């Protein structure tokens, strides 16, 4: 008997606390792609980690190598469980003698509790800084010009940051668009900074536009594009958020084993959806091939050029030209894999497996 897909448990909108658009989400996307736009992402959770042991202590907990992270540098990092499955994702900045982690607001309490539990005798004082700083994101090829016109520094390089005299920081980002920067400003001055950035030429935009460009760039978002079984390799977080040669963090054994001896069981791809006038699938809906579930729908969006698209986690065995259906019976959409998002296996064994075969 064929086993049907599990029922989808629809998730609450993680961006409900901030504006989804400012009147024209497609025009806002075009501004992000061609000039610059600013998005209120002040619902992001922010954790501050001051203290003289901040780098060496975080190095033992995060998936990324941060023990020698210079002042003004940054990265992305994960917290994994003991089996190497993704629990939390954060963007990391070392600025003003503090390491700042910004993450999903829904994850803040759990992540902070874990960090505080792991302090022991280290000289660090992790705290919730969400009431202190609010995140505004500028996206587009004119990002640097908008920052300069607003009187802000323009750090050079991905994740590079500069502390602001009045508190907060500016951090350059390699996504979601051709250029981007997060501006973490004092929360009490958020509206003033919004006005300053829009006056500097950044078009007001909402999270719908930001998310559309993130999906286009195939950057995963925890809990939307991941589930309880996701390991970093499946969603391409190895290059940006994981250091493969460092140890000493929870879940490291799985990370190393998959990198050296195997291939992840699933892969993240971009799906083109053809729903017509029907309702689009939602996060958590199944992806079907010949009526059988072969994956999971992640982020779903309307893109100003690509139309209806979604990120999806698919079984590694699904071919690039597979005819798929995304969604449930109530909202089924024919789907095709974007070939540029599908990295075909080259047939060569992973490094560790190749070494084993040479020995044999």
LINURTA-V908259 format. One line per field, one symbol per residue. ss: DSSP state (~ for helix, > for strand, _ for the rest). phi: phi as a letter, one per 40 degrees, with the letter a starting at -180 (. if undefined). burial: + if it has 16 or more other C-alpha atoms within 10 Angstrom, else -. A space follows every 10 residues. Layout:
ss: ???
phi: ???
burial: ???
//
This chain:
ss: __________ __________ ____~~~~~~ ~~~~__>>>> ____>>>>>> ___~~~~~~_ __________ ___>>>>>>> ____>>>>>> >>>>>__>>> >>>_~~~~~~ ~~~~~~~___ ____>>>>__ __>>>>>>>_ __~~~~~~~_ __________ >>>____>>> >>>______> >>>>>>~~~~ ~~~~~~~~~_ __>>>_~~~~ ~~~~~~____ __________ >~~~~__~~~ ~_________ _~~~~~~~~~ ~____>>>>> >>>>______ _____>>>>_ _>>>>>>>>> >>>___>>>> >>>>>_____ ___>>>__~~ ~_>>>>>_~~ ~_________ ~~~~~~~~~_
phi: .cccccccbc ccccbccbcc abhacccccc cccbbaabbc bccccbbbbc hccdccccdc bccbcbcbcc dgbaababbb cccgccbaba cbbbagfacb bbacdccdcc cccccccccf bccabcacbc ccbbcbbbbh ccdccccccc gbcbcbhdgc bbccdchgab bcbcacbcaa acbcbddcbd cccdcccccc hcccabcdcd cccccdcfcc bcgcbbbcbc bdccbgcccc bbbcbcbgbc gcccdccccc babccbbcbc bcbbcfcccc cbdgccbbbf gbcbibcbcb abccbcgcba cacbdccccc cccbbbhcdc acbdbbcccc cbccccgccd dccccdcccc
burial: ----+----- ----+----+ ++--++-+++ +++-++++++ ++++++++++ +-+++-++++ ++++++--+- ++++++++++ +--+++++++ ++++++-+++ +++++-++-- ++--+----- ---+++++++ -+++++++++ +++++++-++ -++++--+++ ++++---+++ +++-++++++ +++++++--+ --++-+++-+ ++++++++++ ++++++++++ +++++++--+ ++++++++-- ++++--+-++ ++-+++-+++ --++-+++++ +++++----+ +++++++++- --++++++++ ++++---+++ ++++++-+-+ ---+++++-- -++++++--- +-------+- ----------
//
